[in-house]
Amino acid sequence: MADPAGALAEGAEGTHHAPKDKFWALALGSVGVVFGDIGTSPLYAMREALAHSRSGGTAELAVLGVVSLVTWALILIVTVKYVVFLMNADNKGEGGTLALMALAQRVSPGRRSTIIFLLGVFGAALFYADGIITPAVSVLGSMEGMKEIPGMGSRLSPLVLPLTAIILIALFLVQSRGTASVAKLFGPITALWFLVLAGLGLFHIADDFSVLKGLLPHYGVMFLLDNGFLGFVILGSVFLAVTGAEALYADMGHFGKAPIRAAWVALVLPSLVLNYLGQGALVLSKPETRTNPFFEMIPEVVYWPVWLLSIAATVIASQAVITGAFSMTQQAVQLGLFPRIDIRRTSETQAGQIYVPQVNMFLLVGVLVLLVMFRTSSNLAAAYGIAVTGAMFVDTLLFFYIVRYMWKRPVWQAAAASAAFGFLDVIFISSNLLKIPQGAWLPLVLGAGLVLVMWTWSRGTQILAEKTRRDSVPLLELTDILKARAPHRAPGTAIFLTSDPDTAPVALMHNLKHNKVLHEKNIILTVETTETPRVDDERRIRIEPVNDDFKKVVIAYGFMESPNVPKALGLCRKLGLKFDIMATSFFLGRRSVVPSAQSGMPLWQDKLFIFLMKNAANPTDFYKIPPGRVVEMGTQVTV
């Protein structure tokens, strides 16, 4: 995910050596960014789990069972799986599905890379589906607290949905301005929210101390056995308590492992467990509160400030998901899963501060459609969960490759580690699949659509590259031809952008064919994406002389970086390659793609690929090349 807590991100690397005040500043920042989603789960998780039990949540075993299941889900899935194990599987400090995919591809034998690629694609697609549902269910869940406002709830109920829509529209509209100015408040506000959760829980545990028995795991098992098949359904609602767990892993690069782990153990986990215990004790003492236990536990005297704080917490949680989608998009574009997309920086100093207009609009429309379709957080909760469980299962499968090939463990150990976590994932996935008729179909359809787009783009670019290579002249062969028949020489430097540095770029061939001219200096420029998050300036540029007329230059970027070609070319001076960027022409080959039924993809997929190509961002803008220095030359290609 991108880092809304901008200034803190710079100190994330090397947190082991950071001074204590910096360490705790990072830990506080992580509370606002990393734990917002999981921190808003108490608004609805307990309510939904109790509602699906056989007794409707009135029986003592139902309350103790739900408290037990929620507590142990937090311990096993979040603490053991993510905090203890997966956070050790980092890609140069970065986490998240695509970072894990890139790492697994780097350490695994080549023949398995297709499986790893597909897993990464599925994980990324499910993340986007989750990114649409999270803002809707979180903000709507907090706004439904209006219904419980003492003396006013019934009159305000009709306003819940329109006010939720207004808040979410406003949230998406401010994205283009960047969040750096308000991000410094995210940590303290969310930390206050967790302290309030803990305080409310402690206040109500005294309602019925027998709720503490729910900390024992056997009550969860007894509850599931007592409810039979219904217990399996209930697990889908219990999982709502751990949605957001994958954010610990995805945001690791911004804050470092140690601050996130410290925040989880010292503040977040105790606060969540205490709050669920308090909700359970309240329901045990007053069974009628089971319909909305969180808002029922707020004392009337502090109802308004706590309710407003819950809205702030859900908006912050939504912000973290939105910026996460922006960051995921940047990674996907760099890794070749999406076409070039307009990615704008909203901060001159913070690398994580980006804004992606198309993704922002996609999320906004998706969220508003969800509000209209589902109308209540209970209905949305049915759709929530399946995307998260799927993404977590992808992490587990990729974890196998890390244990086996990066940590060099025997196959049985890698399989055992993945099977242990996979067993939990499959149980929760199966439970959430039962909610398909109630709305879980939606994230699956969204995910499938995104998988299709990513697969089409990846496959189409591969076919196009192979076809271009077949139809092109090798660069060394061209240099021999030019020695025999020297063309007219133009003064200055020409830079030809190409994805394949070993073949003569299309723009170069057209320049020779139609203009019959060759510049004094010619640079064959390739921008490549590495399987690491970032590349140091020392390793950014590689120069390979071909002969007196041609030089190959390769600019390397990590999958979390935005390319800036002129800035990178400035580094060439240190390597002895000098030219004036404002006296240099950049030649780009613009390909007009025509569908062909005889190519490697079906005709409908060809048309989808062409549509994606037409809507891709202009390479001039994407690579930050001065527009006045660009010459485009077109060619027609069939796919």
Backbone hydrogen bonds, N-H to C=O, Kabsch-Sander energy under -0.5 kcal/mol:
donor,donor_aa,acceptor,acceptor_aa,energy
2,A,323,T,-0.9
6,G,4,P,-2.0
8,L,5,A,-1.2
9,A,5,A,-0.9
9,A,6,G,-1.3
10,E,6,G,-0.7
11,G,8,L,-1.2
12,A,9,A,-1.9
15,T,12,A,-1.1
17,H,14,G,-1.4
18,A,15,T,-0.6
23,F,19,P,-2.4
24,W,20,K,-2.5
25,A,21,D,-1.6
26,L,22,K,-2.3
27,A,23,F,-2.3
28,L,24,W,-2.4
29,G,25,A,-2.4
30,S,26,L,-2.4
31,V,27,A,-1.3
32,G,28,L,-1.1
33,V,29,G,-1.5
34,V,30,S,-2.6
35,F,30,S,-1.0
35,F,31,V,-0.6
39,G,35,F,-1.9
40,T,36,G,-0.8
40,T,37,D,-1.1
41,S,38,I,-0.8
43,L,40,T,-1.4
44,Y,41,S,-1.9
45,A,41,S,-2.9
48,E,44,Y,-2.5
49,A,45,A,-2.2
50,L,46,M,-2.5
51,A,47,R,-2.1
52,H,48,E,-1.2
53,S,50,L,-1.2
56,G,53,S,-1.3
58,T,55,S,-0.6
63,V,59,A,-1.7
64,L,60,E,-2.7
65,G,61,L,-2.6
66,V,62,A,-2.3
67,V,63,V,-2.4
68,S,64,L,-2.3
69,L,65,G,-2.6
70,V,66,V,-2.7
71,T,67,V,-2.3
72,W,68,S,-2.4
73,A,69,L,-1.8
74,L,70,V,-2.2
75,I,71,T,-1.7
76,L,72,W,-2.9
77,I,73,A,-2.1
78,V,73,A,-1.0
79,T,74,L,-2.0
80,V,75,I,-2.5
81,K,76,L,-1.9
82,Y,77,I,-1.3
83,V,78,V,-2.7
84,V,79,T,-2.0
85,F,80,V,-1.5
86,L,81,K,-3.0
87,M,82,Y,-2.0
88,N,85,F,-2.1
89,A,86,L,-1.8
90,D,88,N,-1.2
91,N,94,E,-3.0
92,K,90,D,-0.9
94,E,91,N,-1.9
100,L,96,G,-2.6
101,M,97,T,-2.5
102,A,98,L,-2.5
103,L,99,A,-2.1
104,A,100,L,-2.8
105,Q,101,M,-2.5
106,R,102,A,-1.7
107,V,103,L,-1.9
108,S,104,A,-1.6
112,R,109,P,-1.8
113,S,110,G,-1.8
116,I,112,R,-2.0
117,F,113,S,-2.9
118,L,114,T,-2.5
119,L,115,I,-2.4
120,G,116,I,-2.4
121,V,117,F,-2.3
122,F,118,L,-2.6
123,G,119,L,-2.6
124,A,120,G,-2.5
125,A,121,V,-2.4
126,L,122,F,-2.3
127,F,123,G,-1.7
128,Y,124,A,-1.8
129,A,125,A,-1.8
130,D,126,L,-2.3
131,G,127,F,-2.2
132,I,128,Y,-1.2
132,I,129,A,-0.5
133,I,129,A,-1.5
134,T,130,D,-2.7
136,A,132,I,-0.8
137,V,133,I,-2.8
138,S,134,T,-2.4
139,V,135,P,-2.1
140,L,136,A,-1.9
141,G,137,V,-1.8
142,S,138,S,-1.9
143,M,139,V,-2.6
144,E,140,L,-1.8
145,G,142,S,-1.7
146,M,143,M,-2.2
147,K,144,E,-1.3
148,E,145,G,-1.2
149,I,146,M,-1.3
152,M,149,I,-1.9
153,G,149,I,-2.1
155,R,152,M,-0.7
156,L,152,M,-1.8
157,S,153,G,-1.3
159,L,156,L,-2.0
160,V,157,S,-1.6
163,L,159,L,-2.4
164,T,160,V,-2.1
165,A,161,L,-2.3
166,I,162,P,-2.2
167,I,163,L,-2.4
168,L,164,T,-2.3
169,I,165,A,-2.6
170,A,166,I,-2.5
171,L,167,I,-2.2
172,F,168,L,-2.2
173,L,169,I,-2.2
174,V,170,A,-1.5
175,Q,172,F,-0.9
176,S,173,L,-0.5
177,R,174,V,-1.2
178,G,175,Q,-1.6
182,V,179,T,-0.6
183,A,179,T,-2.0
184,K,180,A,-0.6
185,L,182,V,-1.9
186,F,183,A,-1.3
187,G,183,A,-0.7
189,I,185,L,-2.4
190,T,186,F,-2.6
191,A,187,G,-2.8
192,L,188,P,-2.4
193,W,189,I,-2.1
194,F,190,T,-2.2
195,L,191,A,-2.1
196,V,192,L,-2.3
197,L,193,W,-2.5
198,A,194,F,-2.5
199,G,195,L,-2.7
200,L,196,V,-3.0
201,G,197,L,-2.1
202,L,198,A,-2.8
203,F,199,G,-2.4
204,H,200,L,-1.5
205,I,201,G,-1.7
206,A,202,L,-0.7
207,D,204,H,-2.1
208,D,204,H,-0.5
208,D,205,I,-1.3
211,V,208,D,-1.9
212,L,209,F,-1.9
213,K,210,S,-1.7
214,G,211,V,-2.2
215,L,212,L,-1.7
216,L,213,K,-1.9
219,Y,216,L,-1.1
220,G,216,L,-0.6
220,G,217,P,-0.7
221,V,217,P,-1.5
222,M,218,H,-2.8
223,F,219,Y,-2.3
224,L,220,G,-2.1
225,L,221,V,-2.4
226,D,222,M,-2.6
227,N,223,F,-1.7
228,G,224,L,-0.8
228,G,225,L,-0.6
230,L,227,N,-1.6
231,G,228,G,-0.9
232,F,228,G,-0.7
232,F,229,F,-0.7
233,V,229,F,-1.2
234,I,230,L,-2.1
235,L,231,G,-1.3
236,G,232,F,-0.6
236,G,233,V,-1.1
237,S,233,V,-0.7
237,S,234,I,-1.0
238,V,234,I,-2.3
239,F,235,L,-2.1
240,L,237,S,-1.2
241,A,238,V,-2.0
242,V,239,F,-2.0
243,T,240,L,-0.6
245,A,242,V,-1.9
247,A,244,G,-1.2
248,L,245,A,-1.4
249,Y,245,A,-0.6
250,A,246,E,-2.4
251,D,247,A,-2.3
252,M,249,Y,-1.1
254,H,251,D,-1.2
255,F,251,D,-1.1
256,G,252,M,-3.0
260,I,256,G,-1.3
261,R,257,K,-2.7
262,A,258,A,-2.6
263,A,259,P,-2.4
264,W,260,I,-2.3
265,V,261,R,-2.5
266,A,262,A,-2.7
267,L,263,A,-1.8
268,V,263,A,-2.3
269,L,264,W,-2.7
271,S,267,L,-2.0
272,L,268,V,-2.5
273,V,269,L,-2.5
274,L,270,P,-2.5
275,N,271,S,-2.1
276,Y,272,L,-2.5
277,L,273,V,-2.3
278,G,274,L,-2.4
279,Q,275,N,-2.6
280,G,276,Y,-2.2
281,A,277,L,-2.6
282,L,278,G,-2.3
283,V,279,Q,-2.2
284,L,280,G,-2.3
285,S,281,A,-2.1
286,K,282,L,-2.7
289,T,286,K,-2.4
290,R,287,P,-1.6
291,T,288,E,-0.8
292,N,289,T,-1.4
296,E,292,N,-1.8
297,M,293,P,-1.2
297,M,294,F,-0.7
298,I,295,F,-0.8
302,V,299,P,-1.3
303,Y,300,E,-1.1
306,V,302,V,-2.1
307,W,303,Y,-2.7
308,L,304,W,-2.7
309,L,305,P,-2.2
310,S,306,V,-2.1
311,I,307,W,-1.7
312,A,308,L,-2.2
313,A,309,L,-2.5
314,T,310,S,-2.1
315,V,311,I,-2.2
316,I,312,A,-2.2
317,A,313,A,-2.2
318,S,314,T,-2.3
319,Q,315,V,-2.4
320,A,316,I,-2.1
321,V,317,A,-1.6
322,I,318,S,-2.5
323,T,319,Q,-2.6
324,G,320,A,-1.5
325,A,321,V,-2.0
326,F,322,I,-1.9
327,S,323,T,-2.4
328,M,324,G,-2.6
329,T,325,A,-2.1
330,Q,326,F,-2.2
331,Q,327,S,-2.2
332,A,328,M,-2.6
333,V,329,T,-2.7
334,Q,330,Q,-2.1
335,L,331,Q,-2.2
336,G,333,V,-1.3
337,L,332,A,-3.2
338,F,332,A,-1.0
343,I,341,I,-0.7
344,R,342,D,-0.5
344,R,355,Y,-3.0
346,T,353,Q,-2.1
347,S,353,Q,-0.8
351,A,349,T,-0.6
353,Q,350,Q,-1.1
354,I,352,G,-1.3
355,Y,344,R,-2.8
360,N,356,V,-2.5
361,M,357,P,-2.4
362,F,358,Q,-2.3
363,L,359,V,-2.7
364,L,360,N,-2.3
365,V,361,M,-2.6
366,G,362,F,-2.1
367,V,363,L,-2.8
368,L,364,L,-2.4
369,V,365,V,-2.4
370,L,366,G,-2.1
371,L,367,V,-2.2
372,V,368,L,-2.1
373,M,369,V,-2.5
374,F,370,L,-3.0
375,R,370,L,-0.6
375,R,371,L,-1.6
376,T,374,F,-1.5
380,L,376,T,-2.1
381,A,377,S,-2.1
382,A,378,S,-0.7
382,A,379,N,-0.7
383,A,379,N,-0.7
383,A,380,L,-0.8
384,Y,380,L,-1.5
389,T,385,G,-3.0
390,G,386,I,-2.1
391,A,387,A,-2.3
392,M,388,V,-2.5
393,F,389,T,-2.1
394,V,390,G,-2.0
395,D,391,A,-1.9
396,T,392,M,-1.9
397,L,393,F,-2.3
398,L,394,V,-2.5
399,F,395,D,-1.8
400,F,396,T,-0.9
400,F,397,L,-0.6
401,Y,397,L,-0.7
401,Y,398,L,-0.5
402,I,398,L,-1.3
403,V,399,F,-2.6
404,R,400,F,-2.4
405,Y,401,Y,-2.7
406,M,401,Y,-0.8
406,M,402,I,-1.4
407,W,402,I,-2.5
409,R,403,V,-2.1
414,A,410,P,-2.1
415,A,411,V,-3.0
416,A,412,W,-2.3
417,A,413,Q,-2.6
418,S,414,A,-2.2
419,A,415,A,-2.8
420,A,416,A,-2.2
421,F,417,A,-1.5
422,G,418,S,-3.2
423,F,419,A,-2.5
424,L,420,A,-1.1
425,D,421,F,-2.4
426,V,422,G,-3.1
427,I,423,F,-1.9
428,F,424,L,-2.1
429,I,425,D,-3.0
430,S,426,V,-2.8
431,S,427,I,-2.1
432,N,428,F,-2.5
433,L,429,I,-2.2
434,L,430,S,-0.9
434,L,431,S,-0.6
435,K,432,N,-1.6
436,I,433,L,-1.7
439,G,435,K,-0.8
439,G,436,I,-1.2
440,A,435,K,-2.3
441,W,436,I,-1.2
442,L,439,G,-1.6
444,L,440,A,-1.0
445,V,441,W,-2.5
446,L,442,L,-2.7
447,G,443,P,-2.7
448,A,444,L,-2.5
449,G,445,V,-2.3
450,L,446,L,-2.1
451,V,447,G,-2.5
452,L,448,A,-2.2
453,V,449,G,-1.9
454,M,450,L,-2.7
455,W,451,V,-2.9
456,T,452,L,-2.6
457,W,453,V,-2.5
458,S,454,M,-2.4
459,R,455,W,-2.9
460,G,456,T,-2.9
461,T,457,W,-2.4
462,Q,458,S,-1.5
463,I,459,R,-2.5
464,L,460,G,-2.6
465,A,461,T,-2.4
466,E,462,Q,-2.2
467,K,463,I,-2.5
468,T,464,L,-2.6
469,R,465,A,-2.2
470,R,466,E,-2.0
471,D,467,K,-1.9
472,S,468,T,-0.7
472,S,469,R,-0.6
475,L,502,D,-2.6
478,L,474,P,-2.1
479,T,475,L,-2.2
480,D,476,L,-1.4
481,I,477,E,-1.8
482,L,478,L,-2.6
483,K,479,T,-1.4
484,A,480,D,-1.4
485,R,481,I,-2.3
488,H,516,K,-1.2
490,A,518,L,-2.0
493,T,583,A,-0.8
494,A,521,K,-2.6
495,I,585,S,-3.2
496,F,494,A,-0.5
496,F,523,I,-3.0
497,L,495,I,-0.6
497,L,587,F,-1.8
498,T,525,L,-2.5
503,T,500,D,-1.3
504,A,473,V,-3.2
509,M,505,P,-2.1
510,H,506,V,-2.4
511,N,507,A,-2.0
512,L,508,L,-2.1
513,K,509,M,-2.5
514,H,510,H,-3.0
515,N,510,H,-0.7
515,N,511,N,-1.1
516,K,511,N,-0.7
517,V,511,N,-1.0
518,L,488,H,-2.8
520,E,490,A,-1.9
521,K,492,G,-1.9
522,N,549,D,-1.7
523,I,494,A,-3.0
524,I,522,N,-0.5
524,I,551,K,-2.8
525,L,496,F,-2.6
525,L,523,I,-0.9
526,T,553,V,-2.4
528,E,526,T,-0.6
528,E,555,I,-2.7
530,T,557,Y,-2.8
539,R,536,D,-1.3
540,R,537,D,-1.0
541,I,537,D,-0.5
542,R,554,V,-2.0
544,E,552,K,-3.0
546,V,550,F,-2.2
547,N,550,F,-1.8
551,K,522,N,-2.0
552,K,544,E,-2.8
553,V,524,I,-2.6
554,V,542,R,-2.6
555,I,526,T,-2.9
555,I,553,V,-0.5
556,A,540,R,-2.8
556,A,554,V,-0.5
557,Y,528,E,-2.4
559,F,532,T,-1.7
560,M,533,P,-2.0
561,E,558,G,-1.7
565,V,623,Y,-2.1
568,A,564,N,-2.2
569,L,565,V,-2.9
570,G,566,P,-1.2
571,L,568,A,-1.6
572,C,569,L,-1.4
573,R,570,G,-0.9
574,K,571,L,-0.9
575,L,571,L,-0.6
575,L,572,C,-0.9
576,G,573,R,-1.6
577,L,572,C,-2.3
578,K,576,G,-0.8
581,I,579,F,-0.7
583,A,580,D,-1.9
584,T,581,I,-1.0
585,S,493,T,-2.2
586,F,629,R,-3.5
587,F,495,I,-3.3
587,F,585,S,-0.6
588,L,586,F,-0.6
588,L,631,V,-2.7
590,R,588,L,-0.7
590,R,633,M,-2.3
591,R,589,G,-0.6
592,S,635,T,-3.7
593,V,591,R,-0.7
594,V,637,V,-3.0
599,S,596,S,-1.4
601,M,639,V,-0.6
606,D,602,P,-2.1
607,K,603,L,-2.1
608,L,604,W,-1.7
609,F,605,Q,-2.5
610,I,606,D,-2.4
611,F,607,K,-2.2
612,L,608,L,-2.3
613,M,609,F,-2.4
614,K,610,I,-2.5
615,N,611,F,-1.4
616,A,613,M,-1.1
617,A,340,R,-2.8
621,D,618,N,-0.5
622,F,618,N,-2.7
623,Y,619,P,-2.7
624,K,621,D,-1.0
625,I,620,T,-2.3
629,R,626,P,-2.3
630,V,627,P,-1.5
631,V,586,F,-3.3
633,M,588,L,-2.7
635,T,590,R,-2.0
637,V,592,S,-2.6
639,V,594,V,-2.0
